Amino acid sequence: MSDPFKEAAGNRKVLTADETAEGRLDAWLTAQMDEEFSRSRIQALIKANAVLLNGTPVTDAKRKVRPGDTYEITLPEPEDPTPLGEDIPLDVLFEDEDVIVISKPAGLVVHPGAGNWTGTLVNALIHHCGDSLSGIGGVRRPGIVHRLDKDTTGVMVVAKNDIAHRHLSLQFADHGRTTPLERAYQAIVWGRPRQLVGTVNAPLGRATGDRTRRSVKRPGSPDADEAITHYEVIERFHEAPDATALASLIDCHLETGRTHQIRVHMAHIGHPLLGDAAYGGGFKTKANLLPDAAREAVNRFPRQALHAYLLQFEHPRTGEVMHFEAPLPDDMEELAAILRG
C-alpha cells in the first residue's frame, strides 16, 4: 500500500476493489486509506456525496463492496479554523511536516474555551504553522493530543495533519504500555513523602460540586478513571535532623495521564504542590516555618510548582523514537535556589 502521507497531499483518490474485497463500503474504504481518515470521517464523506461509483454518488455507507468496483473520493480542502492565528511567541524544540514540539510557558492556555477564546496555544500554532497545517478532521487546525494546565510549564507535542493526529492519539491513549511514550514531570511539594520512591495508585474523577476539579474516587466507582503516578524524591529543602523536610523536589512519571493527576495525587498523600491554590490551599501557613527569604518566595510564587520536563514518543511517519527535555523554568529554578537557603 502506498504512503498515506503522500496521498493526503492531493484532494482526489481512485480506489479499485480487488478479488479479495468484501464487507461494508465504509469499513473497506477506511482500511484502504491506511489510517488517513477515521471511519466516522469516511462516513461523513459518503453522506456529503464525495464518494462516487462509476460517476454516481454512493449514499449508503453499508453498501457491500464487490471486486472490480472503482470508487472516486473527493477530499474537501480543509476549512478555515474557527480560532484565528495570533502572533504569540513559541519556544519550538522540533518541527517537521507532521508534528511540532514546543516548551509551553506558564500562563498559556492550550485550547480556546469559555473565558479564553484568544491568546491560546492553538491561536499561536495556527499563526506559526500557517499552510503547513493540512487539516485535522477537515479543519485547518493543530491536533491537540494532550494538554498541560494553564500554569504548568513544559514539553508538548502537537499534530499537524490527520494521520499524525491519529497515531499520536493512539500512543497517548495507550499510556506507553506498548509504545515508547513516556511523560515525566518535576514538582516542588510540601514536606517529604515517607517513601523516597513510591507509587500512588488512586482512581480519579470529577470533584463533587465543582466540575473544574478532580478528586480521588473509590475503586469501582462509575465515575472513576484509573490513575497511577510513580514518584521519586530528588532533593529535600530545610531538612531537620529527624529526616523531615519543609519541602521537596520530586520527579513524577505518569503511567496514566488524567486531568490534574499529579496535583491531586500528591495532595492525596499529604504533599500538595507549592503554589497550588486548588489542592494545596490548606498548607499556605507552612510557609511561616521557613526563613524570611524562602517564606517571601513561596508566598509570591504565582502558580503550582509543576513542570513537564520530559516527553518521548514514536514519530508517526518514521517510527523514530523522539526524546525531548526542557530544563526547569526560571521561576521554579529560582524558587528551588531560595529554598536551598
MOJO-V976557 format. One record per helix or strand of 3 or more residues. SS is the DSSP state (H for helix, E for strand). FROM is the first residue (numbers start at 1). LEN is the number of residues. If there is no record, write none. Layout:
# MOJO-V976557
<<SS | FROM | LEN> <SS | FROM | LEN>>
This chain:
# MOJO-V976557
<<H | 4 | 4> <E | 12 | 5> <H | 25 | 8> <H | 39 | 9> <E | 51 | 3> <E | 70 | 5> <E | 92 | 4> <E | 99 | 6> <H | 121 | 12> <E | 153 | 7> <H | 162 | 13> <E | 182 | 9> <E | 197 | 5> <E | 204 | 4> <E | 210 | 7> <E | 228 | 12> <E | 245 | 10> <H | 261 | 8> <H | 281 | 9> <H | 292 | 9> <E | 306 | 9> <E | 321 | 5> <H | 330 | 11>>
